[in-house]
Amino acid sequence: MISVKDQINLEKIPQHIAIIMDGNGRWAKSRGEERTFGHKNAINAVRDALRACNDIHIPYLTLYTFSSENWNRPNDEVNTLMNLLSETLLLEAEEIHEKGIRMHVIGEIDLLPTLVKDQLQSLLEITKNNTKGNLILALSYGSHKEILNAVKEISQDVKEGKLQIEDITEECFENHLYTKNFPPVDLLIRTSGEVRISNFLLWQIAYAELQFLDVLWPDFTKEHLFQCVLDYQCKERRYGKTSDQLNIN
């Protein structure tokens, strides 16, 4: 029997996959544990997602690691998440670098604890010349704030005479987003069965295929990602055109 991975056409893979990693708390509660237990057991899913992308040469993977709204969670949970992030960065740094993956971070990084910021900066520096893939962590990230910041920067440029209103284009706007150096998202995956975007990459997913999986994040495996990519390849991406127009081209 042909595996899901072997059915994937490596010439038609998505260039950028983004994942909303949801369901850690429910996974823990279903086992009679506290929510933090789910966060601690989610690292294997992160490894599987990264390795799966590496296996089929997905150039960009963005993980919704900690949203701007997550700061509103109980202090104990936030502290656990920050400590876990710190531990994970230490544990995974070597493999990320050895696989030739470059690390990036988007979001309001200044709000993170000093230790986490220092570890992130170290990993960014160590991997800056890697070329075999890109892992983007969305930390203290919210798309509304990202878009608002872009509007403010553009407005300031207009006010200072650096930019004319008629020169404000989609490309100009994108150059003021955190993701200005990355391609748009082709495939967005959300686990846990929830069907919503949760303020994640709202501009960047304009033409993305959206897949909502009925699996909690700690149970996510490489096979899940491979199946998502295979399903993605079965879709016809028309970008406003008709099927006949695409067939002509």
Steps between C-alpha positions, in 0.01 A plus 500: 500500500634842402554729797343844515843656481585312181181626335608863541616675184821671609472741207168640627561543871376809686777751550371618836301305760365667813362306797270606784606252767179459699369246749773462762267583789224265389753224441624536859152522652393184319776329695406655831795738496548877516519703177875546540543122464371534146744776415791290627393204285455707184871512416488167314236643268722801433790268418282292269370805314851636450643164394213436261558836333869419479425157347300644209695826471239753610698827496301687769317384811337749738379383841251705704695453821362769729238758406473856627173392663672216686645755743148511648521139618564415869848607614601144588419381150679792334809438716491130414476580129795738518710250694405227256594721207838565659560128559388410149731753338792346687401143414420555133768752402755238395262302279360814338851616414621157385207469260597831342184678612498872555302633795285815488270666752200727440293688756551742788824342611580775749221372725670162549714422807864603466628142514272392215594804291870427551457133402300595192761755395773239541311249285427763236870583483615137491263405219508819293701340216297179479320443171313167517179635653348771715325462835303809603373524857207736553555619857293763678345530156165645395405580143288802594800662668729409211264665250448803725877543537538487122233770459675720757839461331356582158309797643820633655683468168222696328506764774877543461475523122686172443201340330216624280149365560473384138812288554336292774453161335453146626873448460572815698267387778653151511844654542385635836380164635706269722493248215641728232783256424278192472261377228124503566352199678384224263361261762362579845442210738313522829472209740239426772190514281448873547410687180636852540815699424559661842672819381777311319663627178175656374664680207736216413234226470284687246535218245605215728329163511354453849493159669344440841596167657306309762818412687640667811845649452699258723367214281610666175751292301699516179225297332248772576717758328566275203126443459434874518753561223351222289150648545640842412635361173153376408365855509483728198637841598339748260578843651178642355533332160287222356610139457498548122740794527740294710488212253581736214799632688 
